[in-house]
Amino acid sequence: MEIMVTVALVAVLARLALPTYQSYVLRGKVSQAFSQLASWSIGMQQVYQDNRSYASGGATTCLSSGAGAAPSTNTGDFSYSCSNMAATTFTLTATGKSGTSVAGYTYSVDQNGARTTVTPAGATFPSSPAGASCWVASSSGACY
């Protein structure tokens, strides 16, 4: 009888703790994307200051953002890309790889610092609220 109570108690605790742990792990993974995007965005602003154009260096400059050799754009749980490269615009995007806990999550930032979050249906984190410029990194929808 004592073993059954112990097993039931462990099952209840696991049921409560597992979603919290999974959310914690997910927050850690998306923070890596935020860090990369913020770093490259700052680098792109430096490219603009130096050249008066974001497009002058193309996608290679976008992903290396003046930090030397371009890092891999397909590492960890996210793939990174640059788009909308023109004289006065750029968009940096981190897309969660399939088969990972961040599959379908997409975070982006543009030349104005406008941040967007797009999450798949049924995701732990919601997408950015309408009209908000933020990256969502928690199930509460808190913006960063």
C-alpha positions as a printed NumPy array, in Angstrom:
array([[  0.   ,   0.   ,   0.   ],
       [  2.819,   2.407,   0.868],
       [  4.471,   1.742,  -2.493],
       [  1.241,   2.547,  -4.337],
       [  0.905,   5.849,  -2.469],
       [  4.531,   6.684,  -3.24 ],
       [  4.092,   5.864,  -6.928],
       [  0.908,   7.953,  -7.087],
       [  2.636,  10.871,  -5.382],
       [  5.594,  10.705,  -7.779],
       [  3.197,  10.573, -10.742],
       [  1.336,  13.68 ,  -9.535],
       [  4.578,  15.571,  -8.944],
       [  5.888,  14.581, -12.383],
       [  2.648,  15.724, -14.009],
       [  3.005,  19.134, -12.366],
       [  6.764,  19.539, -12.817],
       [  7.214,  18.355, -16.414],
       [  5.365,  21.23 , -18.161],
       [  7.227,  23.768, -16.035],
       [ 10.546,  22.157, -16.892],
       [  9.695,  22.027, -20.614],
       [  8.761,  25.726, -20.559],
       [ 12.04 ,  26.512, -18.792],
       [ 14.035,  24.631, -21.441],
       [ 12.113,  26.376, -24.234],
       [ 12.813,  29.816, -22.721],
       [ 16.513,  28.951, -22.691],
       [ 16.49 ,  27.934, -26.334],
       [ 14.676,  31.025, -27.605],
       [ 16.989,  33.305, -25.643],
       [ 19.83 ,  32.031, -27.851],
       [ 17.912,  33.231, -30.904],
       [ 17.281,  36.61 , -29.254],
       [ 20.969,  36.991, -28.492],
       [ 22.051,  36.179, -32.064],
       [ 19.441,  38.448, -33.644],
       [ 20.27 ,  41.35 , -31.33 ],
       [ 23.985,  40.952, -31.986],
       [ 23.561,  40.843, -35.765],
       [ 21.134,  43.764, -35.687],
       [ 23.722,  45.896, -33.907],
       [ 26.3  ,  44.809, -36.461],
       [ 23.975,  45.785, -39.302],
       [ 23.532,  49.23 , -37.76 ],
       [ 27.331,  49.562, -37.794],
       [ 27.399,  48.487, -41.459],
       [ 24.878,  51.252, -42.189],
       [ 26.94 ,  53.824, -40.275],
       [ 30.038,  52.861, -42.241],
       [ 28.444,  52.544, -45.694],
       [ 25.116,  54.399, -45.549],
       [ 23.53 ,  51.21 , -46.863],
       [ 22.572,  47.863, -45.397],
       [ 22.818,  46.206, -48.808],
       [ 26.44 ,  47.141, -49.438],
       [ 27.785,  43.932, -47.94 ],
       [ 24.962,  41.593, -48.866],
       [ 23.906,  38.575, -46.85 ],
       [ 27.457,  37.705, -45.793],
       [ 27.827,  41.045, -44.06 ],
       [ 24.377,  40.579, -42.599],
       [ 25.225,  37.387, -40.783],
       [ 28.778,  38.285, -39.842],
       [ 27.834,  41.905, -39.06 ],
       [ 31.391,  43.035, -39.   ],
       [ 32.463,  40.402, -36.477],
       [ 34.9  ,  38.646, -38.787],
       [ 34.094,  35.287, -40.301],
       [ 30.416,  34.618, -40.801],
       [ 29.061,  32.194, -38.21 ],
       [ 27.117,  29.168, -39.286],
       [ 23.541,  30.087, -40.076],
       [ 22.284,  26.614, -39.272],
       [ 23.426,  25.813, -35.737],
       [ 21.653,  24.738, -32.589],
       [ 17.886,  24.757, -32.647],
       [ 17.493,  27.681, -35.063],
       [ 18.385,  28.52 , -38.65 ],
       [ 19.192,  32.17 , -39.314],
       [ 18.631,  34.218, -42.43 ],
       [ 18.671,  37.74 , -43.82 ],
       [ 16.064,  39.123, -46.148],
       [ 14.708,  42.413, -47.428],
       [ 18.291,  43.608, -47.918],
       [ 18.21 ,  47.062, -49.493],
       [ 19.88 ,  50.396, -48.964],
       [ 17.665,  51.292, -46.013],
       [ 16.079,  47.991, -44.947],
       [ 16.918,  44.531, -43.666],
       [ 15.163,  41.732, -41.821],
       [ 16.966,  39.157, -39.696],
       [ 15.081,  35.943, -38.93 ],
       [ 15.591,  32.955, -36.637],
       [ 13.445,  29.938, -37.524],
       [ 13.135,  26.918, -35.239],
       [ 14.291,  23.691, -36.858],
       [ 11.883,  20.814, -37.32 ],
       [ 12.359,  18.004, -34.859],
       [ 13.243,  20.393, -32.02 ],
       [ 11.113,  21.875, -29.254],
       [ 11.211,  25.23 , -31.091],
       [ 10.032,  23.86 , -34.452],
       [  7.842,  26.419, -36.174],
       [  8.815,  29.316, -33.909],
       [  9.983,  32.327, -35.907],
       [ 11.584,  35.432, -34.452],
       [ 12.633,  38.446, -36.522],
       [ 13.937,  41.984, -36.221],
       [ 14.194,  44.725, -38.834],
       [ 16.236,  47.882, -39.356],
       [ 13.958,  49.861, -37.017],
       [ 14.324,  47.336, -34.223],
       [ 10.756,  46.095, -34.718],
       [ 10.594,  42.585, -33.288],
       [  8.041,  39.939, -34.226],
       [  7.202,  36.492, -32.937],
       [  5.258,  33.927, -34.934],
       [  4.522,  30.622, -33.251],
       [  2.872,  27.473, -34.574],
       [ -0.685,  26.557, -33.603],
       [ -0.817,  24.995, -30.154],
       [  2.61 ,  26.341, -29.213],
       [  3.661,  26.898, -25.618],
       [  4.345,  30.579, -26.288],
       [  1.868,  32.848, -28.103],
       [  2.727,  35.007, -31.116],
       [  3.384,  38.73 , -30.675],
       [  0.242,  40.67 , -29.773],
       [ -1.242,  42.721, -32.616],
       [  0.6  ,  46.007, -32.969],
       [  3.32 ,  45.036, -30.497],
       [  6.998,  45.036, -31.359],
       [  8.381,  42.273, -29.191],
       [  9.773,  38.791, -28.895],
       [  7.57 ,  36.538, -26.787],
       [  9.589,  34.281, -24.524],
       [  7.115,  32.91 , -22.02 ],
       [  3.767,  31.202, -21.945],
       [  2.319,  34.292, -20.255],
       [  3.007,  36.254, -23.447],
       [  5.481,  38.607, -21.774],
       [  7.292,  40.659, -24.397],
       [ 11.032,  41.357, -24.647]])
